[in-house]
């Protein structure tokens, strides 16, 4: 789990006498259960869910039990149950932070000896099935569309909600596909279901009819009945665990703390301004951090649709976003010297060195993780780390989607209905 308990406790707890009744992130399931220790661990989950789906789709006899990768069984039926995270993955041991840097980012391919079946059964047409990498590309693409359906950037005005709703929806969506496959569950329906469920989780409930209209506005209609059906599967797939912490609040918490701390005697040493036009030194003003805060919020918009919330805590993502945001603001305002240069690593060490829970080893561990995360956030603009807001190869996605249509288990009844409708229309003519 994340080595930031003392930092998260310090900046997320209210300054009141009811702290003991507040759920701390370090005690939550998001930290204890859902936060993965490495990219390799994340890829292992994706490979397992993909393999389980391929085992089902390649089974020649409908209804015969197929040995699942988790030791259980699955059946080759059109109604495939959603698998929960707990029954898909068991963490055997704690992994050192160095695994984040040493992780193998490549997913298993068809050339791997342990890959398993690559074609659907003859009854299903012997069609090629999706690889783990192709599934991941689709999940990345659909996850990036969630903020357009619900949140401050929603296409339909009636679907506009606070940013935390879209962050929660994205994380619930990604959690579901850690143990389930797009070949078994329609990502478009699950996208809308995640938005609907997140609105209820965050007390910003929206009418499911508005979400149907929202999907129509995005030219990807999902009917109310499909959203409600997918919601049940989604809840099962995330182990009925709906608690989510997002980085947006931590950006605000860090910004407020920085405004206070950087004015103290110790904190003043961590701030520097480029020489102004007048050549005079100046002190930090409260408004000086606003551009950095705004830039960090935009960075978090990219982070929430990526893999990062599965690998790092919201406190880590929020702090790293501020660091990268400060870099970008300074690069824009380099000539004027109006933006402060903040030593965030110095802030981590000075701000929390007096904490009872902090020791030098823990602070060093935090610094290493933040440094790695900062580099990953810089790479989001290039479409890396599962960020579908940038660098999307639409031609490649169209090819993957064509393969999905031929091997998926969902939507088959809809195909039959459309064929019957076309046949009836042609006969009437």
Beta strands, then each sheet from edge to edge (+ up, - down):
strand 1: 65-67
strand 2: 73-75
strand 3: 271-272
strand 4: 341-342
sheet 1: 1+ 2-
sheet 2: 3+ 4-
end
